[in-house]
C-alpha cells in the first residue's frame, strides 16, 4: 500500500529519529516539511503505531492511503 504521512511535532522538535524511521519505509520520500510518501505492506494503523515511539504525547500524526497526487514546489 502507498501512504501519505503528515505530522506535527509540537513542543520538543526532535526530527532526526522520526526521519530515520520514515526513511526505513520502502519508497519513502519527504515531499513537504512535515509530509512523507511511503510504501508498506502494513495497514495504516500499523504504520502509525510503528511511528509512535518517535513522537511525544502532544504530537500529532495522520497516515492516509494515496493513489497519486498533484503537486507544486515539492522538496524532492
Phi and psi restraints in degrees (range 20) as a CNS / XPLOR table:
assign (resid 1 and name C) (resid 2 and name N)
       (resid 2 and name CA) (resid 2 and name C) 1.0 -106.7 20.0 2
assign (resid 2 and name N) (resid 2 and name CA)
       (resid 2 and name C) (resid 3 and name N) 1.0 137.2 20.0 2
assign (resid 2 and name C) (resid 3 and name N)
       (resid 3 and name CA) (resid 3 and name C) 1.0 -131.5 20.0 2
assign (resid 3 and name N) (resid 3 and name CA)
       (resid 3 and name C) (resid 4 and name N) 1.0 152.6 20.0 2
assign (resid 3 and name C) (resid 4 and name N)
       (resid 4 and name CA) (resid 4 and name C) 1.0 -111.1 20.0 2
assign (resid 4 and name N) (resid 4 and name CA)
       (resid 4 and name C) (resid 5 and name N) 1.0 131.0 20.0 2
assign (resid 4 and name C) (resid 5 and name N)
       (resid 5 and name CA) (resid 5 and name C) 1.0 -120.5 20.0 2
assign (resid 5 and name N) (resid 5 and name CA)
       (resid 5 and name C) (resid 6 and name N) 1.0 128.8 20.0 2
assign (resid 5 and name C) (resid 6 and name N)
       (resid 6 and name CA) (resid 6 and name C) 1.0 -129.4 20.0 2
assign (resid 6 and name N) (resid 6 and name CA)
       (resid 6 and name C) (resid 7 and name N) 1.0 146.0 20.0 2
assign (resid 6 and name C) (resid 7 and name N)
       (resid 7 and name CA) (resid 7 and name C) 1.0 -146.5 20.0 2
assign (resid 7 and name N) (resid 7 and name CA)
       (resid 7 and name C) (resid 8 and name N) 1.0 156.8 20.0 2
assign (resid 7 and name C) (resid 8 and name N)
       (resid 8 and name CA) (resid 8 and name C) 1.0 -124.8 20.0 2
assign (resid 8 and name N) (resid 8 and name CA)
       (resid 8 and name C) (resid 9 and name N) 1.0 116.7 20.0 2
assign (resid 8 and name C) (resid 9 and name N)
       (resid 9 and name CA) (resid 9 and name C) 1.0 -97.4 20.0 2
assign (resid 9 and name N) (resid 9 and name CA)
       (resid 9 and name C) (resid 10 and name N) 1.0 110.3 20.0 2
assign (resid 9 and name C) (resid 10 and name N)
       (resid 10 and name CA) (resid 10 and name C) 1.0 -88.3 20.0 2
assign (resid 10 and name N) (resid 10 and name CA)
       (resid 10 and name C) (resid 11 and name N) 1.0 -58.3 20.0 2
assign (resid 10 and name C) (resid 11 and name N)
       (resid 11 and name CA) (resid 11 and name C) 1.0 -97.4 20.0 2
assign (resid 11 and name N) (resid 11 and name CA)
       (resid 11 and name C) (resid 12 and name N) 1.0 -71.3 20.0 2
assign (resid 11 and name C) (resid 12 and name N)
       (resid 12 and name CA) (resid 12 and name C) 1.0 -88.1 20.0 2
assign (resid 12 and name N) (resid 12 and name CA)
       (resid 12 and name C) (resid 13 and name N) 1.0 118.1 20.0 2
assign (resid 12 and name C) (resid 13 and name N)
       (resid 13 and name CA) (resid 13 and name C) 1.0 -107.0 20.0 2
assign (resid 13 and name N) (resid 13 and name CA)
       (resid 13 and name C) (resid 14 and name N) 1.0 82.6 20.0 2
assign (resid 13 and name C) (resid 14 and name N)
       (resid 14 and name CA) (resid 14 and name C) 1.0 -104.0 20.0 2
assign (resid 14 and name N) (resid 14 and name CA)
       (resid 14 and name C) (resid 15 and name N) 1.0 95.7 20.0 2
assign (resid 14 and name C) (resid 15 and name N)
       (resid 15 and name CA) (resid 15 and name C) 1.0 -84.6 20.0 2
assign (resid 15 and name N) (resid 15 and name CA)
       (resid 15 and name C) (resid 16 and name N) 1.0 -26.9 20.0 2
assign (resid 15 and name C) (resid 16 and name N)
       (resid 16 and name CA) (resid 16 and name C) 1.0 -59.7 20.0 2
assign (resid 16 and name N) (resid 16 and name CA)
       (resid 16 and name C) (resid 17 and name N) 1.0 -45.5 20.0 2
assign (resid 16 and name C) (resid 17 and name N)
       (resid 17 and name CA) (resid 17 and name C) 1.0 -65.0 20.0 2
assign (resid 17 and name N) (resid 17 and name CA)
       (resid 17 and name C) (resid 18 and name N) 1.0 -39.7 20.0 2
assign (resid 17 and name C) (resid 18 and name N)
       (resid 18 and name CA) (resid 18 and name C) 1.0 -64.8 20.0 2
assign (resid 18 and name N) (resid 18 and name CA)
       (resid 18 and name C) (resid 19 and name N) 1.0 -44.2 20.0 2
assign (resid 18 and name C) (resid 19 and name N)
       (resid 19 and name CA) (resid 19 and name C) 1.0 -57.3 20.0 2
assign (resid 19 and name N) (resid 19 and name CA)
       (resid 19 and name C) (resid 20 and name N) 1.0 -44.4 20.0 2
assign (resid 19 and name C) (resid 20 and name N)
       (resid 20 and name CA) (resid 20 and name C) 1.0 -61.4 20.0 2
assign (resid 20 and name N) (resid 20 and name CA)
       (resid 20 and name C) (resid 21 and name N) 1.0 -41.3 20.0 2
assign (resid 20 and name C) (resid 21 and name N)
       (resid 21 and name CA) (resid 21 and name C) 1.0 -65.5 20.0 2
assign (resid 21 and name N) (resid 21 and name CA)
       (resid 21 and name C) (resid 22 and name N) 1.0 -39.8 20.0 2
assign (resid 21 and name C) (resid 22 and name N)
       (resid 22 and name CA) (resid 22 and name C) 1.0 -69.0 20.0 2
assign (resid 22 and name N) (resid 22 and name CA)
       (resid 22 and name C) (resid 23 and name N) 1.0 -38.6 20.0 2
assign (resid 22 and name C) (resid 23 and name N)
       (resid 23 and name CA) (resid 23 and name C) 1.0 -64.8 20.0 2
assign (resid 23 and name N) (resid 23 and name CA)
       (resid 23 and name C) (resid 24 and name N) 1.0 -23.2 20.0 2
assign (resid 23 and name C) (resid 24 and name N)
       (resid 24 and name CA) (resid 24 and name C) 1.0 -72.1 20.0 2
assign (resid 24 and name N) (resid 24 and name CA)
       (resid 24 and name C) (resid 25 and name N) 1.0 -17.9 20.0 2
assign (resid 24 and name C) (resid 25 and name N)
       (resid 25 and name CA) (resid 25 and name C) 1.0 -74.1 20.0 2
assign (resid 25 and name N) (resid 25 and name CA)
       (resid 25 and name C) (resid 26 and name N) 1.0 147.2 20.0 2
assign (resid 25 and name C) (resid 26 and name N)
       (resid 26 and name CA) (resid 26 and name C) 1.0 -61.2 20.0 2
assign (resid 26 and name N) (resid 26 and name CA)
       (resid 26 and name C) (resid 27 and name N) 1.0 137.7 20.0 2
assign (resid 26 and name C) (resid 27 and name N)
       (resid 27 and name CA) (resid 27 and name C) 1.0 62.7 20.0 2
assign (resid 27 and name N) (resid 27 and name CA)
       (resid 27 and name C) (resid 28 and name N) 1.0 23.6 20.0 2
assign (resid 27 and name C) (resid 28 and name N)
       (resid 28 and name CA) (resid 28 and name C) 1.0 -69.8 20.0 2
assign (resid 28 and name N) (resid 28 and name CA)
       (resid 28 and name C) (resid 29 and name N) 1.0 143.1 20.0 2
assign (resid 28 and name C) (resid 29 and name N)
       (resid 29 and name CA) (resid 29 and name C) 1.0 -149.0 20.0 2
assign (resid 29 and name N) (resid 29 and name CA)
       (resid 29 and name C) (resid 30 and name N) 1.0 123.7 20.0 2
assign (resid 29 and name C) (resid 30 and name N)
       (resid 30 and name CA) (resid 30 and name C) 1.0 -83.0 20.0 2
assign (resid 30 and name N) (resid 30 and name CA)
       (resid 30 and name C) (resid 31 and name N) 1.0 117.7 20.0 2
assign (resid 30 and name C) (resid 31 and name N)
       (resid 31 and name CA) (resid 31 and name C) 1.0 -109.2 20.0 2
assign (resid 31 and name N) (resid 31 and name CA)
       (resid 31 and name C) (resid 32 and name N) 1.0 -23.8 20.0 2
assign (resid 31 and name C) (resid 32 and name N)
       (resid 32 and name CA) (resid 32 and name C) 1.0 -141.0 20.0 2
assign (resid 32 and name N) (resid 32 and name CA)
       (resid 32 and name C) (resid 33 and name N) 1.0 173.8 20.0 2
assign (resid 32 and name C) (resid 33 and name N)
       (resid 33 and name CA) (resid 33 and name C) 1.0 -52.6 20.0 2
assign (resid 33 and name N) (resid 33 and name CA)
       (resid 33 and name C) (resid 34 and name N) 1.0 -38.2 20.0 2
assign (resid 33 and name C) (resid 34 and name N)
       (resid 34 and name CA) (resid 34 and name C) 1.0 -132.4 20.0 2
assign (resid 34 and name N) (resid 34 and name CA)
       (resid 34 and name C) (resid 35 and name N) 1.0 35.7 20.0 2
assign (resid 34 and name C) (resid 35 and name N)
       (resid 35 and name CA) (resid 35 and name C) 1.0 -134.3 20.0 2
assign (resid 35 and name N) (resid 35 and name CA)
       (resid 35 and name C) (resid 36 and name N) 1.0 128.7 20.0 2
assign (resid 35 and name C) (resid 36 and name N)
       (resid 36 and name CA) (resid 36 and name C) 1.0 -125.6 20.0 2
assign (resid 36 and name N) (resid 36 and name CA)
       (resid 36 and name C) (resid 37 and name N) 1.0 150.2 20.0 2
assign (resid 36 and name C) (resid 37 and name N)
       (resid 37 and name CA) (resid 37 and name C) 1.0 -109.7 20.0 2
assign (resid 37 and name N) (resid 37 and name CA)
       (resid 37 and name C) (resid 38 and name N) 1.0 131.8 20.0 2
assign (resid 37 and name C) (resid 38 and name N)
       (resid 38 and name CA) (resid 38 and name C) 1.0 -140.4 20.0 2
assign (resid 38 and name N) (resid 38 and name CA)
       (resid 38 and name C) (resid 39 and name N) 1.0 164.7 20.0 2
assign (resid 38 and name C) (resid 39 and name N)
       (resid 39 and name CA) (resid 39 and name C) 1.0 -123.0 20.0 2
assign (resid 39 and name N) (resid 39 and name CA)
       (resid 39 and name C) (resid 40 and name N) 1.0 141.6 20.0 2
assign (resid 39 and name C) (resid 40 and name N)
       (resid 40 and name CA) (resid 40 and name C) 1.0 -160.2 20.0 2
assign (resid 40 and name N) (resid 40 and name CA)
       (resid 40 and name C) (resid 41 and name N) 1.0 151.5 20.0 2
assign (resid 40 and name C) (resid 41 and name N)
       (resid 41 and name CA) (resid 41 and name C) 1.0 -83.7 20.0 2
assign (resid 41 and name N) (resid 41 and name CA)
       (resid 41 and name C) (resid 42 and name N) 1.0 -6.5 20.0 2
assign (resid 41 and name C) (resid 42 and name N)
       (resid 42 and name CA) (resid 42 and name C) 1.0 -76.3 20.0 2
assign (resid 42 and name N) (resid 42 and name CA)
       (resid 42 and name C) (resid 43 and name N) 1.0 161.1 20.0 2
assign (resid 42 and name C) (resid 43 and name N)
       (resid 43 and name CA) (resid 43 and name C) 1.0 -75.9 20.0 2
assign (resid 43 and name N) (resid 43 and name CA)
       (resid 43 and name C) (resid 44 and name N) 1.0 168.0 20.0 2
assign (resid 43 and name C) (resid 44 and name N)
       (resid 44 and name CA) (resid 44 and name C) 1.0 -54.5 20.0 2
assign (resid 44 and name N) (resid 44 and name CA)
       (resid 44 and name C) (resid 45 and name N) 1.0 -46.8 20.0 2
assign (resid 44 and name C) (resid 45 and name N)
       (resid 45 and name CA) (resid 45 and name C) 1.0 -63.1 20.0 2
assign (resid 45 and name N) (resid 45 and name CA)
       (resid 45 and name C) (resid 46 and name N) 1.0 -41.9 20.0 2
assign (resid 45 and name C) (resid 46 and name N)
       (resid 46 and name CA) (resid 46 and name C) 1.0 -64.1 20.0 2
assign (resid 46 and name N) (resid 46 and name CA)
       (resid 46 and name C) (resid 47 and name N) 1.0 -39.5 20.0 2
assign (resid 46 and name C) (resid 47 and name N)
       (resid 47 and name CA) (resid 47 and name C) 1.0 -63.3 20.0 2
assign (resid 47 and name N) (resid 47 and name CA)
       (resid 47 and name C) (resid 48 and name N) 1.0 -48.9 20.0 2
assign (resid 47 and name C) (resid 48 and name N)
       (resid 48 and name CA) (resid 48 and name C) 1.0 -60.2 20.0 2
assign (resid 48 and name N) (resid 48 and name CA)
       (resid 48 and name C) (resid 49 and name N) 1.0 -46.4 20.0 2
assign (resid 48 and name C) (resid 49 and name N)
       (resid 49 and name CA) (resid 49 and name C) 1.0 -60.6 20.0 2
assign (resid 49 and name N) (resid 49 and name CA)
       (resid 49 and name C) (resid 50 and name N) 1.0 -35.6 20.0 2
assign (resid 49 and name C) (resid 50 and name N)
       (resid 50 and name CA) (resid 50 and name C) 1.0 -67.8 20.0 2
assign (resid 50 and name N) (resid 50 and name CA)
       (resid 50 and name C) (resid 51 and name N) 1.0 -18.4 20.0 2
assign (resid 50 and name C) (resid 51 and name N)
       (resid 51 and name CA) (resid 51 and name C) 1.0 -98.7 20.0 2
assign (resid 51 and name N) (resid 51 and name CA)
       (resid 51 and name C) (resid 52 and name N) 1.0 -7.6 20.0 2
assign (resid 51 and name C) (resid 52 and name N)
       (resid 52 and name CA) (resid 52 and name C) 1.0 -62.2 20.0 2
assign (resid 52 and name N) (resid 52 and name CA)
       (resid 52 and name C) (resid 53 and name N) 1.0 -29.9 20.0 2
assign (resid 52 and name C) (resid 53 and name N)
       (resid 53 and name CA) (resid 53 and name C) 1.0 -64.3 20.0 2
assign (resid 53 and name N) (resid 53 and name CA)
       (resid 53 and name C) (resid 54 and name N) 1.0 -17.6 20.0 2
assign (resid 53 and name C) (resid 54 and name N)
       (resid 54 and name CA) (resid 54 and name C) 1.0 -100.9 20.0 2
assign (resid 54 and name N) (resid 54 and name CA)
       (resid 54 and name C) (resid 55 and name N) 1.0 3.9 20.0 2
assign (resid 54 and name C) (resid 55 and name N)
       (resid 55 and name CA) (resid 55 and name C) 1.0 -116.3 20.0 2
assign (resid 55 and name N) (resid 55 and name CA)
       (resid 55 and name C) (resid 56 and name N) 1.0 149.1 20.0 2
assign (resid 55 and name C) (resid 56 and name N)
       (resid 56 and name CA) (resid 56 and name C) 1.0 -85.2 20.0 2
assign (resid 56 and name N) (resid 56 and name CA)
       (resid 56 and name C) (resid 57 and name N) 1.0 167.7 20.0 2
assign (resid 56 and name C) (resid 57 and name N)
       (resid 57 and name CA) (resid 57 and name C) 1.0 -64.0 20.0 2
assign (resid 57 and name N) (resid 57 and name CA)
       (resid 57 and name C) (resid 58 and name N) 1.0 -21.2 20.0 2
assign (resid 57 and name C) (resid 58 and name N)
       (resid 58 and name CA) (resid 58 and name C) 1.0 -97.4 20.0 2
assign (resid 58 and name N) (resid 58 and name CA)
       (resid 58 and name C) (resid 59 and name N) 1.0 -1.7 20.0 2
assign (resid 58 and name C) (resid 59 and name N)
       (resid 59 and name CA) (resid 59 and name C) 1.0 -78.6 20.0 2
assign (resid 59 and name N) (resid 59 and name CA)
       (resid 59 and name C) (resid 60 and name N) 1.0 160.0 20.0 2
assign (resid 59 and name C) (resid 60 and name N)
       (resid 60 and name CA) (resid 60 and name C) 1.0 -123.0 20.0 2
assign (resid 60 and name N) (resid 60 and name CA)
       (resid 60 and name C) (resid 61 and name N) 1.0 151.7 20.0 2
assign (resid 60 and name C) (resid 61 and name N)
       (resid 61 and name CA) (resid 61 and name C) 1.0 -149.5 20.0 2
assign (resid 61 and name N) (resid 61 and name CA)
       (resid 61 and name C) (resid 62 and name N) 1.0 146.1 20.0 2
assign (resid 61 and name C) (resid 62 and name N)
       (resid 62 and name CA) (resid 62 and name C) 1.0 -136.2 20.0 2
assign (resid 62 and name N) (resid 62 and name CA)
       (resid 62 and name C) (resid 63 and name N) 1.0 137.6 20.0 2
assign (resid 62 and name C) (resid 63 and name N)
       (resid 63 and name CA) (resid 63 and name C) 1.0 -122.6 20.0 2
assign (resid 63 and name N) (resid 63 and name CA)
       (resid 63 and name C) (resid 64 and name N) 1.0 122.1 20.0 2
assign (resid 63 and name C) (resid 64 and name N)
       (resid 64 and name CA) (resid 64 and name C) 1.0 -132.4 20.0 2
assign (resid 64 and name N) (resid 64 and name CA)
       (resid 64 and name C) (resid 65 and name N) 1.0 150.1 20.0 2
assign (resid 64 and name C) (resid 65 and name N)
       (resid 65 and name CA) (resid 65 and name C) 1.0 -66.3 20.0 2
assign (resid 65 and name N) (resid 65 and name CA)
       (resid 65 and name C) (resid 66 and name N) 1.0 150.9 20.0 2
assign (resid 65 and name C) (resid 66 and name N)
       (resid 66 and name CA) (resid 66 and name C) 1.0 -145.2 20.0 2
assign (resid 66 and name N) (resid 66 and name CA)
       (resid 66 and name C) (resid 67 and name N) 1.0 149.1 20.0 2
assign (resid 66 and name C) (resid 67 and name N)
       (resid 67 and name CA) (resid 67 and name C) 1.0 -119.2 20.0 2
assign (resid 67 and name N) (resid 67 and name CA)
       (resid 67 and name C) (resid 68 and name N) 1.0 5.0 20.0 2
assign (resid 67 and name C) (resid 68 and name N)
       (resid 68 and name CA) (resid 68 and name C) 1.0 149.2 20.0 2
assign (resid 68 and name N) (resid 68 and name CA)
       (resid 68 and name C) (resid 69 and name N) 1.0 173.0 20.0 2
assign (resid 68 and name C) (resid 69 and name N)
       (resid 69 and name CA) (resid 69 and name C) 1.0 -160.7 20.0 2
assign (resid 69 and name N) (resid 69 and name CA)
       (resid 69 and name C) (resid 70 and name N) 1.0 156.0 20.0 2
assign (resid 69 and name C) (resid 70 and name N)
       (resid 70 and name CA) (resid 70 and name C) 1.0 -99.6 20.0 2
assign (resid 70 and name N) (resid 70 and name CA)
       (resid 70 and name C) (resid 71 and name N) 1.0 151.3 20.0 2
assign (resid 70 and name C) (resid 71 and name N)
       (resid 71 and name CA) (resid 71 and name C) 1.0 -151.0 20.0 2
assign (resid 71 and name N) (resid 71 and name CA)
       (resid 71 and name C) (resid 72 and name N) 1.0 165.2 20.0 2
assign (resid 71 and name C) (resid 72 and name N)
       (resid 72 and name CA) (resid 72 and name C) 1.0 -156.4 20.0 2
assign (resid 72 and name N) (resid 72 and name CA)
       (resid 72 and name C) (resid 73 and name N) 1.0 131.6 20.0 2
assign (resid 72 and name C) (resid 73 and name N)
       (resid 73 and name CA) (resid 73 and name C) 1.0 58.4 20.0 2
assign (resid 73 and name N) (resid 73 and name CA)
       (resid 73 and name C) (resid 74 and name N) 1.0 47.5 20.0 2
assign (resid 73 and name C) (resid 74 and name N)
       (resid 74 and name CA) (resid 74 and name C) 1.0 -72.6 20.0 2
assign (resid 74 and name N) (resid 74 and name CA)
       (resid 74 and name C) (resid 75 and name N) 1.0 159.9 20.0 2
assign (resid 74 and name C) (resid 75 and name N)
       (resid 75 and name CA) (resid 75 and name C) 1.0 -68.7 20.0 2
assign (resid 75 and name N) (resid 75 and name CA)
       (resid 75 and name C) (resid 76 and name N) 1.0 -39.6 20.0 2
